[in-house]
């Protein structure tokens, strides 16, 4: 099996992972875990008071999602940079030995 075929299979698999849940749970609301945790806490102990409040609340859920996506992209960028840097270092070490 060639690399192109493997890549195509992986792309199809990733697309299926993204599309199948949306098809199975068509009209479902995909909320975050924070809201579910808050609901569970108020069910268990209705008079619960949080220890602290947020310094800044995003004006909408879309902005909050954008900030979360930017944070994820920055983390992924850092991880990819690190792996690329380490691979480059290993290649340089191999070239110096030869």
C-alpha positions as CSV (number, residue, x, y, z in Angstrom):
1,X,0.0,0.0,0.0
2,X,1.4,3.4,-1.0
3,X,1.7,6.4,1.2
4,X,-0.9,8.2,-0.8
5,X,-3.4,5.4,-0.2
6,X,-2.7,5.3,3.5
7,X,-3.2,9.1,3.7
8,X,-6.5,8.8,1.8
9,X,-7.7,6.2,4.2
10,X,-6.7,8.4,7.2
11,X,-8.5,11.4,5.7
12,X,-11.7,9.4,5.1
13,X,-11.5,8.0,8.6
14,X,-11.1,11.5,10.1
15,X,-14.0,12.8,8.1
16,X,-16.1,9.9,9.3
17,X,-15.2,10.7,12.9
18,X,-16.4,14.2,12.3
19,X,-19.6,13.5,10.3
20,X,-21.0,10.4,11.8
21,X,-21.8,11.9,15.3
22,X,-23.5,14.8,13.6
23,X,-25.7,12.5,11.5
24,X,-26.5,10.2,14.5
25,X,-27.4,13.0,16.9
26,X,-28.8,15.4,14.3
27,X,-30.5,18.1,16.4
28,X,-28.5,17.5,19.6
29,X,-26.9,20.4,21.4
30,X,-23.1,19.9,21.9
31,X,-22.5,21.8,25.1
32,X,-19.3,21.9,27.1
33,X,-18.5,20.0,30.2
34,X,-18.5,23.2,32.3
35,X,-22.2,23.7,32.0
36,X,-23.0,20.1,32.7
37,X,-20.7,20.2,35.8
38,X,-22.5,23.3,37.1
39,X,-25.9,21.7,36.6
40,X,-24.7,18.6,38.5
41,X,-23.3,20.7,41.4
42,X,-26.5,22.7,41.8
43,X,-28.5,19.5,41.9
44,X,-26.4,18.0,44.6
45,X,-26.0,21.2,46.6
46,X,-28.3,24.0,45.6
47,X,-26.8,26.7,47.9
48,X,-23.2,26.2,46.6
49,X,-21.3,29.4,46.0
50,X,-18.2,29.4,43.7
51,X,-14.9,30.2,45.2
52,X,-14.1,32.9,42.7
53,X,-15.6,34.6,39.6
54,X,-14.0,35.0,36.2
55,X,-12.0,38.1,35.6
56,X,-13.6,38.6,32.2
57,X,-16.6,36.9,30.6
58,X,-16.6,36.6,26.8
59,X,-19.5,38.6,25.2
60,X,-20.9,35.5,23.5
61,X,-20.4,31.7,23.1
62,X,-18.9,32.3,19.7
63,X,-16.1,34.4,21.1
64,X,-15.5,31.8,23.8
65,X,-15.3,29.1,21.2
66,X,-12.9,31.3,19.1
67,X,-10.6,31.8,22.1
68,X,-10.7,28.0,22.9
69,X,-9.8,27.2,19.2
70,X,-7.0,29.8,19.3
71,X,-5.7,28.2,22.5
72,X,-5.8,24.7,20.9
73,X,-4.1,26.0,17.7
74,X,-1.3,27.6,19.7
75,X,-0.8,24.4,21.7
76,X,-0.7,22.3,18.6
77,X,1.7,24.8,16.9
78,X,4.0,24.6,19.9
79,X,3.9,20.8,19.9
80,X,4.5,20.5,16.2
81,X,7.4,23.0,16.4
82,X,9.0,21.0,19.2
83,X,8.8,17.7,17.3
84,X,10.1,19.4,14.1
85,X,12.9,21.0,16.0
86,X,13.9,17.7,17.6
87,X,13.8,15.9,14.3
88,X,16.0,18.5,12.7
89,X,18.5,18.2,15.6
90,X,18.7,14.5,15.1
91,X,19.2,14.9,11.4
92,X,22.0,17.4,12.0
93,X,23.7,15.0,14.5
94,X,23.5,12.2,11.9
95,X,25.0,14.4,9.2
96,X,27.9,15.4,11.5
97,X,28.7,11.7,12.2
98,X,29.0,10.9,8.5
